[in-house]
Amino acid sequence: MAKIAKRIEKNKQGLDRSRFYSLDEAVKLVKEKANAKFDETIEIAMNLGVDPRHADQMVRGVCALPNGSGRTVRVAVFAKGPKADEAKAAGADIVGENDLFETVNKGEINFDRLIATPDLMGLVGRLGKVLGPRGLMPNPKVGTVTMDVTAAVKAAKGGAVEFRVEKTGIVQAGIGKASFPADKIAGNVKAFVDAVNKAKPAGAKGTYVKKVSLSSTMGPGLKLDPASFAG
């Protein structure tokens, strides 16, 4: 722990925590400070001017990162018959119906994303207490309840990330790896911010995006200048 604390303090050196960095500057610095022994995840956090306790201020959606997330995503699919075959052909790691229900119901979650065809949502809905707290319940709003399982599986495998505002009004996600070229990280940041902006709820009033920050898994967070990724 002492070594980690020292590295964190060292990483903060030379940074102005009160400054708003341009996107290019922030990406460059975040990459430089990502000096752990593993390929750190680049993370974005957005403070939004919403109160998710009100239904008309909930922010939720999905972003197809143009340059992928760099993460290996295990995908499970509730489907039967031809749709089950389709899911397997698309690259799903786990495909099933009642057998998958029993596995998940026992708390065995061996996947990162869950997709379901509409006809099986009655079955999947019974797993709400298991899937809900983990944020894994399929939802048509983010494309995980669909008959087009091929597109859904490929999107999940290709770097689509779901986002949902937390109680504190923060949306956060991993949008790449420190090993990514700077322009690839910047492209993913712009795509994610754009997706969150498009998900602005009808009930949002005043300033919607209050602050955006970028960091790596073990590195310090840097505030971004909104003007640098606008448009």
C-alpha positions in Angstrom: 0.0 0.0 0.0 2.9 2.4 0.8 4.4 1.9 -2.6 1.0 2.5 -4.3 0.5 5.7 -2.2 4.0 7.0 -3.2 3.3 6.3 -6.9 0.0 8.1 -6.7 1.7 11.1 -5.1 4.5 11.1 -7.6 2.0 11.0 -10.5 0.3 14.2 -9.1 3.6 16.1 -9.5 3.6 18.7 -12.2 -0.2 18.7 -12.5 -2.5 21.6 -11.8 -5.6 20.1 -10.3 -7.6 23.3 -10.7 -6.8 23.7 -14.4 -9.1 22.7 -17.2 -6.9 20.8 -19.8 -7.6 20.5 -23.5 -8.5 17.0 -24.6 -5.2 16.4 -26.3 -3.2 17.7 -23.3 -5.2 15.5 -20.9 -4.8 12.4 -23.0 -1.1 12.9 -23.3 -0.6 13.4 -19.5 -2.9 10.6 -18.5 -1.0 8.2 -20.8 2.3 9.5 -19.3 1.0 8.9 -15.7 -0.3 5.4 -16.4 2.9 3.7 -15.3 1.5 0.7 -13.5 2.8 -2.8 -14.4 -0.5 -3.5 -16.2 -2.2 -1.8 -19.1 -4.3 0.7 -17.2 -7.9 1.5 -18.3 -8.6 5.0 -19.3 -11.7 6.2 -17.5 -14.0 9.1 -18.1 -16.3 10.6 -15.4 -19.0 13.2 -16.2 -20.8 15.2 -13.5 -24.3 15.9 -14.8 -26.9 18.4 -13.6 -29.6 15.8 -13.1 -31.3 14.2 -10.1 -31.8 10.5 -11.1 -34.3 10.0 -8.3 -36.8 11.6 -10.8 -37.8 9.4 -13.7 -37.6 12.2 -16.2 -34.0 13.0 -15.2 -32.6 9.4 -15.6 -29.7 9.2 -18.0 -29.0 5.8 -19.6 -27.7 4.6 -22.9 -25.0 2.9 -24.8 -22.0 4.1 -26.7 -20.3 2.3 -29.6 -16.7 3.3 -29.0 -15.2 3.8 -32.5 -11.8 2.4 -31.4 -13.0 -0.3 -29.1 -12.6 -0.5 -25.3 -9.5 -2.8 -25.3 -11.4 -5.0 -22.9 -12.3 -8.6 -23.5 -16.1 -8.8 -22.9 -17.8 -12.1 -22.2 -21.3 -12.1 -23.6 -24.2 -14.3 -22.5 -27.5 -14.6 -24.5 -30.9 -15.9 -23.6 -32.2 -17.3 -26.8 -33.7 -20.5 -28.3 -33.9 -22.2 -31.6 -32.5 -20.4 -34.6 -31.8 -17.3 -32.5 -29.6 -19.4 -30.2 -27.7 -20.6 -33.2 -27.4 -17.1 -34.5 -26.0 -15.9 -31.1 -23.4 -18.7 -31.1 -22.3 -17.9 -34.7 -21.9 -14.2 -33.8 -19.4 -15.1 -31.1 -21.5 -15.2 -27.8 -19.6 -17.0 -25.0 -22.7 -18.5 -23.3 -26.1 -19.2 -24.9 -29.0 -20.8 -23.2 -32.6 -20.8 -21.9 -33.7 -22.7 -18.8 -30.2 -24.0 -18.3 -28.8 -20.5 -18.3 -31.6 -19.4 -16.0 -30.7 -22.0 -13.4 -27.0 -21.1 -13.6 -27.6 -17.4 -13.1 -30.2 -18.0 -10.4 -27.5 -19.7 -8.4 -25.4 -16.6 -8.6 -23.0 -18.0 -11.1 -22.3 -14.9 -13.3 -19.6 -15.8 -15.8 -20.3 -12.9 -18.2 -20.0 -9.2 -18.5 -22.9 -8.4 -20.8 -26.3 -10.1 -21.0 -28.5 -10.1 -24.1 -32.0 -11.6 -24.5 -34.6 -12.0 -27.2 -38.0 -10.4 -26.3 -39.8 -13.7 -26.0 -37.5 -14.8 -23.2 -37.8 -11.6 -21.1 -40.5 -13.2 -19.0 -37.9 -15.8 -17.9 -35.1 -13.3 -17.5 -37.3 -10.9 -15.5 -37.4 -13.5 -12.7 -33.7 -13.0 -12.3 -34.1 -9.3 -11.4 -32.8 -9.7 -7.8 -29.6 -11.3 -9.2 -29.0 -9.3 -12.3 -30.3 -5.9 -11.2 -27.7 -5.1 -8.5 -25.0 -6.0 -11.0 -26.4 -3.8 -13.7 -26.8 -6.8 -16.0 -30.5 -6.8 -16.6 -31.2 -6.6 -20.4 -33.0 -3.4 -21.5 -34.3 -2.5 -24.9 -33.1 1.1 -24.4 -29.5 0.0 -24.6 -30.1 -2.7 -27.3 -29.7 -5.7 -25.1 -33.3 -6.9 -25.6 -33.5 -7.5 -29.3 -34.2 -10.1 -32.0 -31.1 -8.9 -33.8 -28.8 -10.9 -31.6 -26.0 -10.9 -34.2 -25.7 -7.1 -34.1 -26.0 -7.0 -30.3 -23.3 -9.6 -29.7 -21.0 -8.0 -32.2 -21.6 -4.5 -30.6 -20.8 -5.8 -27.1 -17.7 -7.6 -28.3 -16.6 -4.7 -30.4 -16.5 -2.1 -27.7 -20.0 -0.9 -27.0 -20.2 0.4 -23.4 -23.4 1.0 -21.4 -23.7 3.9 -19.1 -26.2 4.9 -16.4 -26.1 7.9 -14.2 -25.4 7.2 -10.5 -27.4 8.6 -7.6 -24.8 11.4 -7.3 -25.4 12.5 -10.9 -22.1 11.0 -12.2 -21.8 8.9 -15.3 -18.5 7.0 -15.7 -17.0 4.3 -18.0 -13.8 2.8 -19.2 -13.2 4.1 -22.7 -9.9 2.5 -23.7 -6.5 1.4 -22.5 -3.3 3.4 -21.8 -1.6 1.5 -24.6 -4.0 3.0 -27.2 -2.6 5.8 -29.4 -3.6 9.2 -28.1 -5.8 9.9 -31.1 -7.8 6.7 -30.5 -8.4 7.6 -26.9 -9.5 11.1 -27.9 -11.9 9.7 -30.5 -13.5 7.5 -27.8 -13.8 10.4 -25.4 -15.6 12.5 -28.0 -17.9 9.6 -28.9 -18.8 8.9 -25.2 -19.5 12.6 -24.4 -21.6 12.8 -27.6 -23.6 9.8 -26.5 -24.3 11.2 -23.1 -25.3 14.5 -24.5 -27.7 12.8 -26.9 -29.2 10.9 -23.8 -30.1 14.2 -22.1 -33.4 13.7 -20.5 -36.5 15.9 -20.9 -36.4 16.8 -17.2 -32.9 18.1 -17.1 -32.7 21.8 -16.3 -29.9 24.3 -16.2 -26.3 23.1 -17.0 -26.5 19.5 -18.2 -22.7 18.6 -18.3 -21.1 20.3 -15.3 -17.7 18.7 -15.4 -15.8 16.0 -17.3 -12.6 14.4 -16.1 -10.2 11.8 -17.4 -7.9 9.4 -15.6 -6.2 6.1 -15.7 -6.8 3.2 -13.3 -4.0 4.3 -10.9 -3.5 7.8 -12.1 -4.8 11.2 -11.1 -7.9 12.8 -12.6 -7.7 15.7 -15.0 -10.5 18.1 -15.7 -11.3 18.7 -19.3 -12.0 21.9 -21.1 -15.5 21.3 -22.6 -14.6 23.5 -25.6 -11.9 21.0 -26.7 -14.3 18.2 -27.5 -17.3 20.2 -28.5 -18.7 19.6 -32.0 
